[in-house]
Amino acid sequence: MKTLCTIYKSPHEDELYLYVDHRDQLSRVPEALLEKFGTPQRVTTLPLTPERKLARADTAKVLASIGENGYYLQLPPAKEDYMQEVNQHNHKLAGR
């Protein structure tokens, strides 16, 4: 299954993204969600297949959600997860 996907970011919250089928755009996203999300800002359009890796989302779940609901909402990482990533990155830099 291959889907051309458009990704939008929220102007209200960092790292909050909305994935939609490029053909449908935002037409299948509930109005209440769009109100809370804010005016979507287009980030990119890319082909998604189950084999493609995404940084913070399971591609199979993204594709399934887009197919069933018309969108996939990627929430920001939990602060603990984010700080763990920062600490790992800093540890790698210190070893140089």
C-alpha positions in Angstrom: 0.0 0.0 0.0 1.4 3.3 -1.1 -0.1 6.7 -0.1 1.0 10.1 -1.1 0.9 11.9 2.3 0.9 15.6 3.2 2.2 16.5 6.6 1.2 19.7 8.5 2.5 21.2 11.7 0.5 23.0 14.3 1.3 26.7 14.9 0.2 26.2 18.5 2.4 23.4 19.7 5.9 22.3 18.8 6.2 18.8 17.3 2.5 18.3 16.8 1.9 17.0 13.3 -1.1 16.0 11.2 -0.6 13.5 8.4 -3.3 13.3 5.6 -3.8 11.7 2.2 -2.6 14.2 -0.3 -5.8 13.6 -2.5 -8.2 14.4 0.4 -6.1 17.1 2.1 -7.9 18.2 5.2 -11.4 17.3 4.1 -11.6 14.3 6.4 -10.2 15.9 9.5 -12.9 16.7 12.1 -13.6 20.4 12.4 -13.1 20.2 16.2 -9.5 18.8 15.8 -8.7 21.5 13.3 -9.8 24.2 15.7 -7.5 22.9 18.4 -4.7 22.2 16.0 -4.7 25.8 14.6 -4.2 26.8 11.0 -2.2 23.9 9.6 1.2 24.8 8.1 2.3 22.5 5.3 5.6 20.9 6.0 6.0 18.4 3.1 4.4 15.8 0.9 5.9 12.4 0.5 5.1 8.9 -0.5 4.5 6.5 2.4 4.8 2.8 2.2 4.9 0.3 5.1 8.7 -0.1 4.5 9.5 3.6 4.9 10.8 4.6 8.3 9.6 7.7 10.1 11.4 9.4 12.9 8.7 9.4 15.5 5.8 7.4 14.1 5.1 3.8 13.1 4.5 4.0 9.4 2.0 1.1 9.4 -0.1 2.9 12.1 0.1 6.2 10.1 -1.2 4.5 7.0 -3.9 2.6 8.8 -5.1 5.7 10.6 -5.2 7.7 7.4 -7.1 4.9 5.7 -9.7 4.5 8.5 -10.0 8.0 9.8 -8.6 10.3 7.1 -5.7 11.5 9.2 -3.0 10.6 11.7 -2.2 13.0 14.6 1.5 12.8 15.8 1.7 14.1 19.3 4.9 15.7 20.7 7.2 13.3 22.6 6.8 13.1 26.3 9.2 15.4 28.1 11.0 12.4 29.7 11.5 10.8 26.2 12.7 14.1 24.8 15.2 14.7 27.6 16.5 11.1 27.3 17.2 11.7 23.6 19.0 15.0 24.4 21.1 13.3 27.1 22.1 10.5 24.7 23.0 13.0 22.0 25.1 15.0 24.5 26.8 11.9 25.7 27.8 11.0 22.1 29.2 14.6 21.6 31.2 14.4 24.8 33.0 11.2 23.6 34.4 13.0 20.5 
